[in-house]
Amino acid sequence: MSASTGLIIVVIIAVLGLGVLVGRLLTLRSGRVRAATEAADVDTSGLGLSTTGPTMLHFTAAWCGPCVAVRRVIETVCADLPQVAHVEIDLDANPDAARRLSVLSLPTTIIFDADGHPRYRTTGVPTAGDLRSALEPLLA
């Protein structure tokens, strides 16, 4: 094997390794509930948010497979916490709402407080425990 062939193999392995690392870093955020302070001034009129307690707003689409799993998680949390409202918006039917809230991927779940301010946001499939942890301070 010549030196140039060995160098090519090393470069290919390095590029593949870097690709795996970048992919892993990108997926670490999926399903994590994080504070949504960057979107505190959005227009939430017409979204059907509750004014008496927190609301979980879930963006979905008919073609989105993981959205079904998110719906099950949200329904479980709402059954345990009846004071939490759930609103589901179809991205294809209401792209304006997605633009206003800067939704770039599905599924996206945003938790709003009773005043209509986004407090927490997650993409991907969150766990029921993470959603409950985000909601409990809003229920106190």
N, C-alpha and C positions, 0 to 999 in steps of 0.2 A: 504494500500500500504506500502510495506516495505521500509526501507532506501536504500537498494541496488537497488530496482526498480526506486526509485526517482532519485538516482545518475545516473543510466543508461539513464534515460530520459533527465536529464540535460546535460550529455555528448553528447547525440545524437543531441540535440538542439544546443549546442555549435559548434559541427562539421558542422552541416548544415549552421549555421550562418557564420562560417569562410569560408565555400565553396562559399556562396553567395558573401561575401566581396571580396574574391580573384577573382572570376569571374567578378565582377564589375570593379575591378582595371584593369584587363586584357583588358576589352572591352573599357575602357576610351581612349586608344590610337587609336582605330580603326577609320579611317577616318580623323585623325588629320594630318595636313601637318607640318612636322618638318624638321629642317636643316639636311642635309645629309653630314656632315663633316667627318664622320667615313669612307667613301668610296671614298675619293678624289683621290686615286691613282689607280683606277680600269682601266682595258683595255676596252675601249669602241669602238674599231675598229670593223667594220662589223655590227654595230647595226643600221646604217642608220640615225644617228643623223644629224641635220642641222648644217651647219657651219656659217649660216648667222643670226641665232637667237636662242632663246630657243627651246627646244624639250621636249614634254611630252612623256615619254616612259611608256607604259602600258603593264604589263604582264597579260595574260589571258589564259583561256583554254575553250574548248567546254563544259565541264561539270561544269563550274563555273557560278552559277546563278548571284551573285553580280557583276560579270565582265560586264554584259550587262548594268547594271545601271551606272557603271563607264564609259563605252563607251559613253553613252548618255551625261553624265556630261562633259566629255572631248570634245565631238563634239560641245556642246553648247559653251564652253569656246573658242575653236578654231574658231568658227564662229564669235565670238565677237572680237577675237584677231588674225587676219589672219597672222600675222608675226610669230606665234607660230606653230611649226611643231608637228605632232602627229605620233608616231610609236607604233604599237601594235605587241607584240611578243607572240606567242603561247608557253606556258611553255612546253607542251608535244613535240612540234616540235623542240624546241631549248633549251634543258635543260642546255647547256653549258653557254648560256647568263645569265640564272638565277643563275647559280653557280658563275659566275664572279661578279655579282652584289649582291650576298648574298640574293636572293629572297627566303624567306622561307614560304610565304603564299600568297594566291591569294584573291582578286586582289591587286597588288602592282603597284603603279605609282611613277615614279621618274622623276623629272624635272631637265634637264641638261641646262647649259648655252651654249652660242655659241662656247666656247672653249672645250666643251665635258666633263666638270666637273659636277658631280652630286651636285645639290644645295639643293633640297628639296625632301622628300620622304614621302609617305603615304601608309598605308595598309587599306583595307576596302574601303568604298565608301566616297570620299571626297565631300564637297560641291563646287559648282561652285565659290562661293565667296572666299573660302579658296585657290582654285587654282589660281584665278585671283590675289589675294593678294600676292601669292608666285611668280607669273610671272611678275607683274608690275615692281619690281626693276630690273629685267633682261632685260626689254624692254627700260629702260631709257638710 
